[in-house]
Amino acid sequence: MKLDFKKPARLLEELQVTSRVESVESCKIVLAERVMRGKDLILKARTELVFLDPADQLPLPVPEVFR
């Protein structure tokens, strides 16, 4: 996960969080997220989700339900 903080946010502020699929690769999904306060960008993030076999921790293909 990579976080790029742009501005501070305070407790109880109303924020809008959006997330979109940036790419689907053989064993991972990459998401791009944004946190907004009105028209102000608060945070940009990039998250990589990797699918692993729980027994041996080796990569698994992304399940069809996520493609």
C-alpha positions in Angstrom: 0.0 0.0 0.0 1.3 3.4 -1.0 -0.3 6.5 0.7 0.2 10.0 -0.5 -1.2 12.4 2.1 -2.1 15.8 0.6 -4.0 17.6 3.4 -5.0 16.9 7.0 -8.5 15.7 7.9 -10.1 16.1 11.3 -12.3 13.9 13.4 -16.0 14.1 12.5 -15.4 15.7 9.1 -17.4 14.3 6.2 -15.1 12.7 3.7 -15.8 10.8 0.4 -13.8 7.7 -0.3 -13.6 6.3 -3.8 -11.9 3.1 -5.0 -11.5 1.8 -8.5 -9.7 -1.2 -10.0 -6.6 0.0 -11.7 -5.5 -3.3 -13.1 -6.0 -7.1 -12.8 -2.9 -9.2 -13.3 -2.2 -12.9 -13.1 -2.1 -13.1 -9.3 -2.9 -9.5 -8.1 -5.4 -6.7 -8.2 -4.2 -3.1 -8.0 -6.7 -0.6 -6.6 -6.5 3.2 -6.7 -8.2 5.1 -3.9 -8.9 8.8 -3.2 -10.2 10.6 -0.1 -11.9 13.9 -0.8 -13.4 16.6 1.5 -15.6 18.5 -0.9 -13.3 19.5 -3.8 -10.1 19.1 -1.7 -8.0 16.0 -2.2 -7.0 14.6 1.2 -5.3 11.4 0.2 -4.3 9.3 -2.8 -3.6 5.6 -2.3 -2.5 2.6 -4.3 -3.2 -0.9 -2.9 -1.9 -4.2 -4.3 -3.9 -7.3 -3.3 -2.0 -10.5 -3.9 -3.7 -13.9 -3.8 -1.8 -16.6 -1.9 -2.2 -20.2 -1.1 -2.7 -20.3 2.7 -0.7 -23.6 3.0 2.5 -22.6 1.2 2.1 -18.9 0.7 2.7 -19.2 -3.0 0.9 -16.9 -5.5 -2.5 -18.1 -6.8 -4.3 -16.8 -9.9 -6.9 -14.1 -9.3 -10.3 -15.8 -9.0 -12.7 -15.3 -11.9 -15.2 -13.6 -9.6 -12.8 -10.7 -9.3 -12.0 -10.4 -13.0 
